[in-house]
Amino acid sequence: MLGFFFVAFAIFGAAFFAASYYVFSVPEQASAGTLQQRLRELRSRASGERRRERADLLRREERGTFAWLGELLTWGGTLGRLQPYINQADLRYRAADVLGITALLFIGMFLVFSLFIPLLAIRVLFAALVAAIPLGLIMRKRAARLAKFETQLPDAIDLFNRSMKAGHNIQSGLETIGTESPDPVRQEFKKLMEEMALGSTLDAALHNLGQRIPLIDLKFFITGLILQRQTGANMVAVLENLALLVRERLALREKLKAGTAQQRWSAALLCGMPIMFGLVLWFMKPEYIDILVNDEVGSMFFIYAVCSECLGILVIRKLSNPKI
């Protein structure tokens, strides 16, 4: 049994390091390749050489390593739902690559767990939990970036209002946000200005911004700008009230988090106790865990316990984080 454990640990470690190398090295290699390409273009221009083909100004999507998997899953709409989440997290991965890594992790963990877990249902459950780690990291990165954008949005609206009061037009005000605000607000408004520089209309660029950042406060801001251009109304006072409302709502959310800190800590403790107790039993009394893993009836109870634990965590998280 100990030999199987070391073999499984070695396989899991190799798969983990391979996935980590792919996640961290591929974007760096792509950036280095782009830089080398630009340097070669500058050298060719300096030497007077003419390029045989014209530069393509169309925006094209790069094909990832698992592009064939993306073409296979496009019909189901999986990539269409996953890729916007990856873009909102400001990651450079393609949805097909993420799904490919998820599939490889599932297959690898299924083979690893098959060395010491005889029941099929338990192997599938553990492999699915490990394979869901990349998707969980993407969702966590996306939530953190959207929360940071929402925190910086009132200051960006005030900056836009001051620019409008100084006599600038809407485009100048948006450009001021794109140059004077911190990331991620600056990054998104720079994309907006780049789209306008390439010939896009202001309304279309604003709608694209709303699709990239799905926040209701930003949509109010975009709607106010579009209505101001169409009706000519004074939107400075409206945007000032919007910035004040966003600040008050964020302050109320922080007060709610501070008031429910003890309850959320108790919920986290209750959710983590079964996991910690199971790990302690696995090391101290492994025969107790063998009943849940190797016995058919015990495996059914174990699957029910895991599903109930996950459902309870989701319910507690939903109750402790109300949308304000």
C-alpha positions in Angstrom: 0.0 0.0 0.0 2.9 2.4 0.8 4.5 1.7 -2.5 1.3 2.5 -4.4 1.1 5.8 -2.4 4.6 6.8 -3.4 3.9 5.9 -7.1 0.7 7.9 -7.0 2.4 10.9 -5.4 5.2 10.8 -8.0 2.7 10.7 -10.9 0.6 13.5 -9.3 3.7 15.6 -8.7 4.8 15.2 -12.3 1.4 16.1 -13.7 1.2 19.1 -11.4 4.7 20.5 -12.3 3.9 19.9 -16.0 0.7 21.9 -15.8 2.4 24.6 -13.8 5.1 24.9 -16.4 2.6 25.1 -19.2 0.5 27.8 -17.4 3.5 30.0 -16.5 5.9 29.5 -19.4 3.6 29.6 -22.4 2.5 33.2 -21.9 6.1 34.3 -21.3 7.3 32.5 -24.5 4.4 34.1 -26.4 5.4 37.5 -25.2 9.1 36.9 -26.0 8.1 35.7 -29.5 6.1 38.8 -30.1 8.9 41.0 -29.0 11.4 39.3 -31.3 9.0 39.6 -34.2 8.7 43.4 -33.6 12.5 43.7 -33.4 12.9 41.9 -36.7 10.3 44.2 -38.3 12.2 47.3 -37.0 15.5 46.0 -38.4 13.9 45.3 -41.8 12.5 48.8 -41.9 15.8 50.4 -40.9 17.7 48.5 -43.7 15.2 49.7 -46.3 13.7 46.3 -47.0 10.1 46.2 -48.0 7.7 43.7 -46.7 6.0 41.6 -49.4 2.7 41.5 -47.6 0.8 44.3 -46.0 0.1 44.4 -42.3 -3.3 43.0 -41.4 -5.3 45.5 -39.4 -8.0 43.0 -38.7 -8.3 41.7 -35.2 -7.8 37.9 -35.3 -7.9 35.3 -32.6 -4.8 33.3 -32.1 -5.1 29.5 -32.2 -4.1 27.8 -29.0 -2.5 24.4 -28.5 -5.8 22.7 -28.1 -7.6 24.6 -31.0 -9.0 21.3 -32.3 -10.7 20.8 -29.0 -12.2 24.2 -29.3 -13.6 23.5 -32.7 -15.1 20.3 -31.3 -16.8 22.1 -28.4 -17.9 25.2 -30.3 -21.2 23.8 -31.2 -22.2 23.3 -27.6 -21.5 26.9 -26.7 -18.9 25.9 -24.0 -16.2 28.1 -25.4 -18.6 31.0 -26.0 -19.4 31.0 -22.3 -15.9 30.3 -20.9 -13.8 32.7 -23.1 -15.5 35.9 -21.8 -14.8 34.8 -18.2 -11.1 34.3 -19.1 -11.0 37.8 -20.8 -12.7 39.4 -17.8 -10.0 37.8 -15.6 -7.3 39.5 -17.8 -5.7 36.2 -18.7 -4.1 35.4 -22.0 -5.3 31.8 -22.2 -7.7 30.4 -24.7 -10.8 28.6 -23.6 -9.8 25.5 -25.7 -6.4 25.4 -23.9 -8.1 25.6 -20.5 -10.5 22.8 -21.3 -7.6 20.7 -22.7 -5.7 21.1 -19.4 -8.8 20.3 -17.5 -9.3 17.1 -19.5 -5.7 16.1 -19.1 -5.9 16.7 -15.3 -9.0 14.6 -15.1 -7.5 11.7 -17.1 -4.2 11.9 -15.2 -5.9 12.0 -11.8 -8.2 9.2 -12.7 -5.3 7.0 -13.6 -3.5 8.0 -10.4 -6.4 7.3 -8.1 -7.0 4.0 -9.9 -3.8 2.7 -8.3 -5.2 2.7 -4.8 -9.0 3.4 -5.1 -10.9 0.4 -6.5 -14.3 2.0 -6.9 -15.1 3.9 -10.1 -17.4 6.5 -8.5 -14.8 7.6 -6.0 -12.1 7.9 -8.7 -14.4 10.0 -10.9 -15.3 12.2 -8.0 -11.8 12.9 -6.9 -10.5 13.4 -10.5 -13.4 15.9 -11.2 -12.5 17.9 -8.0 -8.8 18.1 -9.1 -9.7 18.9 -12.7 -11.9 21.8 -11.6 -9.0 23.7 -10.0 -8.1 25.7 -13.2 -11.7 26.8 -13.6 -11.9 27.8 -10.0 -8.7 29.8 -10.3 -10.1 31.6 -13.3 -13.3 32.4 -11.5 -11.4 33.7 -8.5 -9.2 35.9 -10.6 -12.2 37.3 -12.4 -14.1 38.1 -9.2 -11.1 39.9 -7.7 -10.5 42.0 -10.9 -14.2 43.0 -11.1 -14.2 43.9 -7.4 -11.1 46.1 -7.9 -12.7 47.7 -11.0 -15.9 48.4 -9.0 -13.9 50.0 -6.2 -12.0 52.3 -8.6 -15.1 53.2 -10.7 -16.3 56.2 -8.4 -12.9 57.9 -8.7 -12.9 57.4 -12.4 -16.4 58.9 -12.7 -15.3 61.9 -10.6 -12.3 62.3 -12.9 -14.5 62.3 -15.9 -16.8 64.9 -14.3 -13.9 67.2 -13.6 -12.8 66.9 -17.2 -16.3 67.7 -18.4 -16.5 70.8 -16.1 -13.1 72.0 -17.5 -14.7 72.2 -20.9 -13.5 68.9 -22.5 -15.7 66.7 -24.6 -16.7 63.1 -23.9 -13.8 61.6 -25.8 -11.2 63.7 -23.9 -12.8 62.8 -20.6 -12.6 59.1 -21.4 -9.0 59.5 -22.5 -8.3 61.2 -19.2 -9.7 58.1 -17.4 -7.5 55.9 -19.6 -4.3 57.8 -18.7 -4.8 59.0 -15.1 -6.6 56.0 -13.5 -4.9 52.9 -12.0 -5.4 49.5 -13.4 -7.7 47.8 -14.2 -9.8 50.9 -15.0 -7.0 52.4 -17.1 -6.5 49.1 -19.0 -10.1 48.8 -20.0 -10.5 52.5 -21.0 -7.3 52.3 -23.0 -8.9 49.5 -25.0 -11.9 51.7 -25.5 -9.8 54.5 -26.9 -7.9 52.1 -29.1 -11.2 50.9 -30.6 -12.2 54.4 -31.3 -8.8 55.2 -32.9 -9.3 52.2 -35.2 -12.6 53.6 -36.5 -15.2 52.3 -34.0 -18.0 54.6 -33.0 -18.3 55.8 -29.4 -21.5 54.0 -28.8 -20.1 50.7 -30.1 -16.9 51.1 -28.0 -18.9 51.8 -24.9 -21.1 48.7 -25.5 -18.0 46.6 -25.9 -16.7 48.0 -22.6 -19.9 47.0 -20.9 -19.5 43.5 -22.3 -16.0 43.2 -21.1 -16.8 44.4 -17.6 -20.3 43.2 -16.6 -20.9 45.6 -13.7 -24.3 47.3 -13.3 -22.7 50.6 -12.2 -20.6 50.7 -15.3 -23.6 50.0 -17.4 -25.4 53.0 -15.7 -22.3 55.1 -16.6 -22.4 54.0 -20.2 -26.1 54.5 -20.5 -25.7 58.0 -19.1 -23.0 58.9 -21.7 -25.1 57.6 -24.6 -28.2 59.4 -23.5 -26.2 62.6 -23.0 -24.9 62.4 -26.6 -28.4 61.8 -27.9 -30.4 64.3 -25.9 -27.8 66.8 -24.9 -28.8 66.7 -21.2 -26.6 67.8 -18.4 -25.1 64.5 -17.2 -22.5 65.9 -14.8 -25.0 66.1 -11.9 -26.3 62.6 -12.7 -22.8 61.1 -12.8 -22.0 62.8 -9.5 -25.0 61.2 -7.9 -24.0 57.9 -9.5 -20.5 58.1 -8.0 -22.0 59.0 -4.6 -24.4 56.1 -4.8 -21.6 53.6 -5.7 -19.5 54.8 -2.8 -22.4 54.5 -0.3 -23.2 51.0 -1.6 -19.5 49.9 -1.3 -19.4 51.4 2.2 -22.5 49.5 3.2 -21.1 46.3 1.8 -17.9 46.7 3.9 -20.0 47.4 7.0 -22.0 44.2 6.3 -18.8 42.2 6.0 -17.5 43.6 9.2 -20.7 42.9 11.0 -20.9 39.3 9.8 -17.2 38.5 10.2 -17.8 36.2 13.2 -20.6 34.3 11.4 -18.5 33.9 8.3 -15.6 32.6 10.3 -17.8 30.1 12.1 -19.2 29.0 8.7 -15.7 28.5 7.3 -14.7 26.6 10.4 -17.7 24.3 10.1 -17.1 23.7 6.4 -13.4 22.9 7.0 -13.8 20.6 10.0 -15.0 17.5 8.0 -12.0 17.9 5.6 -9.5 18.3 8.4 -11.0 15.4 10.4 -10.9 13.2 7.3 -7.2 14.0 6.7 -6.3 13.3 10.3 -8.1 9.9 10.2 -6.4 9.1 6.9 -3.0 9.4 8.6 -3.8 8.1 12.1 -6.5 5.5 11.4 -6.5 4.6 7.7 -8.8 1.6 8.3 -11.6 4.0 9.0 -11.2 5.7 5.7 -10.8 2.4 3.8 -14.4 1.6 4.6 -15.5 4.8 2.8 -13.3 4.2 -0.2 -13.1 0.4 -0.7 -16.6 -0.6 0.4 -19.5 -0.1 -2.0 -22.0 1.0 0.6 -19.4 3.2 2.3 -18.5 4.8 -1.0 -22.2 5.8 -1.5 -22.2 7.5 1.9 -18.9 9.2 1.1 -20.2 10.6 -2.2 -23.3 11.8 -0.5 -21.2 13.5 2.2 -18.9 15.2 -0.4 -21.9 16.5 -2.4 -23.6 17.7 0.8 -20.5 19.5 1.9 -20.1 21.2 -1.5 -23.8 22.2 -1.5 -23.6 23.5 2.1 -20.5 25.6 1.2 -22.3 27.1 -1.7 -25.4 27.9 0.4 -23.4 29.4 3.2 -21.4 31.5 0.7 -24.6 32.7 -0.9 -26.1 33.7 2.4 -22.9 35.4 3.7 -22.3 37.4 0.6 -25.5 39.2 -0.4 -25.5 41.5 -3.4 -25.9 45.1 -2.5 
